[in-house]
Every structure is written in structure tokens, then in C-alpha cells.
Amino acid sequence: MVRDIVKFGSKALRQKCQPIKTVNAQIEALIEDLFDSMRAAEGVGLAAPQIGMLKRVIIVDVSRQDPSHLPLALINPKLVKAEGKEITEEGCLSFPELYGDVERHTHVTVEALDTKGEAFTVEAEGFFARALQHEIDHLDGKLFIDFISPLKRQLMRGALKRLKKEGEQWDKENLAAK
């Protein structure tokens, strides 16, 4: 099911997410919703807090950029090794049409659980590594704008104010119902 993607300003984007203890039908449904929502928004990754779920689950699909990488769901992902540095422009589905230069590692190793609850390790480089780091940051309440220059953030001020109102409105409509 396609869900609304939470915009900047929502408290959900600044929360530390809870680890998954058991992979069950609820988590499998969450992963399906993440893929449906990401594809509808034409993104390359999505984290559970971006649809308002404070769970340590991310998905990444860079197959359009690199067909050798299949779509991937990661439960409780943890960055265990990182090498190299590169500054490249980045965006985020929670910040439509906003982009900024972010320094990330060029090679990473991530440990996680798969959709069956089995542990696995993925090694990534380039754009795939960048996408993994970006989505894992979401699980700890970190956003790409936290890593851009103060000048660039200042230039985004008007757009960020508009998005913040959208995010706060989402909180009023969705968090009050829970």
C-alpha cells in the first residue's frame, strides 16, 4: 500500500527508531508498504520513519542506476565498516526538490537481518553506499540537511519553512489519531 511520505517538520523524522525483535507478518507488510511508497515517489530508498513508523527498517533500490543491485530490505541495519570520503549532491523524499552536497563514505559494510530474520552482510560502494548511509541515518533521526553547509541551509530557509508546516500538519492529523 502506498503511504504518504512524511515531510520535514514531523517529529517522526527526528526520533531514534526501535530495533525489530521478531520479523513477522507486520514487518513484512511494512517492507511492502515501503517499497510501494518509494516506487510511487520514484525514489531509491526509504526508511520506516519516513512513513511514520519508528522501526529500524529501510529499503534501497538503486537498480535503475546500477542493474547489478537488486532491491534490498534491511532490518536493524548497522554500519560496521566505512572507508573513503566523497562529497556529492543528495536529496530526500522528505524534502521534495531540495538538494545539497553531503560528504559520505565511498565504501561501507552493513550488517542487517533479511525478511526471514536471517543475519547478512552487504558491502557497497559509490551510489549504493551513499543510499545505505542516507537511509540508516534516518533511523537515528539524522537528516541530510544536518550535513550540508550552513550557507546552503540558509538558502533553503524558505522551502524548509514550507515543508516544516507540512510535517507539523502530518503530525497533527496522524499522531493525534494514535
N, C-alpha and C positions, 0 to 999 in steps of 0.2 A: 504494500500500500504506500502510495506517495504521501509523505508528510510535509508540512511546512518546515522550511529551514529557518531556524531561529536567527534573528539579526543581532548585530552588536547592540549592546544595551541590556540584553536579557541577562539576568543573574545566572542562568544555566551555563552561559559561556565562561563564567569566571569561577566555577566550582571545581573542586577536585572530585573526580569520579570514583565510585566504589568498585573494587575488584569483583569479578564474577566468581562465585564459589562453585556453581554447578552449571554446566552447559545443558540447557533443557529446551523445550519447545518455545518457551517465551524468548529466550536468547536467539534461537533460530529465526523466529518471526521478526525480532528486532533487526537482525542482519538482513533479512529480505527487505524490510522497510528502508534500511539504509541504502541498499543497492537501488531500489526503486526511486527513492528520493534523489540520490546522487545523479542517476541517469536522466531523470526528468529535468534536473537543473544543469545537465551537461558538465558535470564536474569530474574530477579524477580521484577524489577521496571525500570521505565524510566520517565524522566522529559522532558517537551517540549523543553527546550533549548538544550537538547542532540540530537535533530534532527533539530536544528537551528531555532526554533520558540520561541520567547521571550514572552511566555504566561504562566500564573500561572496555569498550568495543569500538573498533574502527574498521573501515573498509578502504581499499585502494584499488583503482583500476586505471593503469597507465597503458593499457593495451592499444589505444589509438596512437599513442606516441611511440610505443615500443611493443610490437606484436609478440615478442618473446615472453612477455609478462602477462600471465592470466590474472583476472580479477581475484582479489585476495581479501579474506576476512581475518582479522586478528583480535583475539580475546585476551585481555590482560597483557597487551604488548609492553615490552620493556627494552629500551635501548641498552645494549650491553657492550658495544664497541663502536667507536666513531673515529674516523680519520679524515684528514684533508679538510680544506675550507674553500668555500666559493660563495660569492655574492651574486645573486640572481633575482630577477623580479618575481614576485609571488603575489597571488591573490587568494581569496577565500570566499566560499559560497555564503558565509555570514556577513560579508562585506561586498555586496554586488558592485561591480565596476570600479573597485578600488584596488590599486596595486602598489607595491613598494619593494625596494631592494632589501633582501634579507640574507644574512650570512648563515649558511648551513654546512654541515659536514658533507663531503662528497662520497664517502663510503661508510656504511653503517651495518651493524649486525643487530638484529632484533629477535628476541625470544618471545613466543606467544603460545596460546592454545588455538587449535583449529576448531571448526564447527562440531567436531566429535569430542572435544575436550582433550585432545592429544597435544602434547608439547611439540613444538617445532621451532626451527631457527631459519631465518631468512637473511641472506646477505644481499645488500642493494648498493647501487652506485648511481650517480647522476640524478636525473629527474625522479626516478623511483625512490632513491634515498631521501630526496627532498620531500616528496609526498608523505613518506612514512613519518619523518620527523615532524612535519606540519600537523599531521593528524594526531600523533602521540602527544604533542604539546596541548592540543585541545582537552585531553583527558586530565590535565593538570591545571586547567583554567588559563593557559597561556595562549595568546593570540598573535598573529603575525605582525600586527601593528606595534606590539611590545618590542619588536626587534628592528623597527625602521628608525631612521634618523628623526630627531626632534623637528627639524625643518620640514621634512616630508609630512610628518604627522600634523604640523601646523597648517600646511597647505590642504590637508584633508579635513580640517576642522568643521567646515560647513556640512560636508557629506556625513561625517561622523555624528554630528548633532541630529541630523535627519534620521539616520539609522538607529541612533540611541532611542529616539521616540518610538520607532517601530518595535524595537526589542523590549522596551518597557511596556508597550501595549500588549505584546505577546504574553508577557509575564502576567499582566492583569487578567487577561482572558483565559489563560491556561493554568496558572498556578493557583488562582482562586478556586478553580473547579476541583482541585485535588484535595 
